[in-house]
Amino acid sequence: MFGACIPVLNLFRRRVTSKKANKGSSLIENKEKVPNKADVRLKLTLITLVQALFGVLFMLLLMTYNGWVILSVCFGMSLGYFLFESRFDTASKQTSILQS
């Protein structure tokens, strides 16, 4: 069930980058503080570090060749993807690439 953590981190990463991309009019209208580039990069770096650590942990778990561990990792990653990944985000990325 550890695999469910990876999509959650991706969801958080997407929110951080979308706030960075939408820092124009919405932040001025709401009178919120514009995030510092160094703060955003630090958060994204920490998220990437956690993802890499989980990736190495999963690799080591899979290298035990224990069938139940392999099934639980695959099931957890699939469940996390199903619950936290959005089809709309993927579709919006594809349309934005096609429009540019």
VENCOR-V255665 format. One record per residue. PSI is psi as a letter, one per 20 degrees, with the letter a starting at -180 (* if undefined). D_CENTER is the distance of its C-alpha to the mean C-alpha in whole Angstrom. Layout:
psi: [PSI | PSI]
d_center: [D_CENTER | D_CENTER]
//
This chain:
psi: [i | h | h | i | h | g | h | g | h | h | g | h | g | h | h | g | h | h | h | h | h | k | j | d | h | h | h | g | g | i | k | q | p | p | q | q | h | h | g | g | h | g | g | h | g | h | g | h | g | g | g | g | g | h | g | g | g | h | g | h | g | h | i | i | k | o | h | h | g | g | g | h | g | g | g | g | h | g | g | g | g | g | h | i | q | p | h | h | g | g | h | h | g | g | h | h | g | h | h | *]
d_center: [17 | 14 | 12 | 11 | 9 | 7 | 5 | 6 | 4 | 1 | 4 | 5 | 5 | 6 | 9 | 10 | 10 | 12 | 14 | 15 | 16 | 18 | 20 | 23 | 25 | 23 | 23 | 26 | 27 | 26 | 27 | 24 | 24 | 22 | 19 | 20 | 19 | 19 | 17 | 14 | 14 | 15 | 12 | 10 | 12 | 12 | 8 | 9 | 12 | 11 | 9 | 12 | 14 | 13 | 13 | 17 | 17 | 17 | 19 | 21 | 21 | 22 | 25 | 27 | 27 | 28 | 27 | 26 | 23 | 22 | 22 | 21 | 18 | 18 | 18 | 15 | 13 | 14 | 15 | 11 | 10 | 13 | 13 | 9 | 9 | 11 | 14 | 15 | 12 | 13 | 16 | 16 | 14 | 17 | 20 | 19 | 19 | 23 | 24 | 24]
//
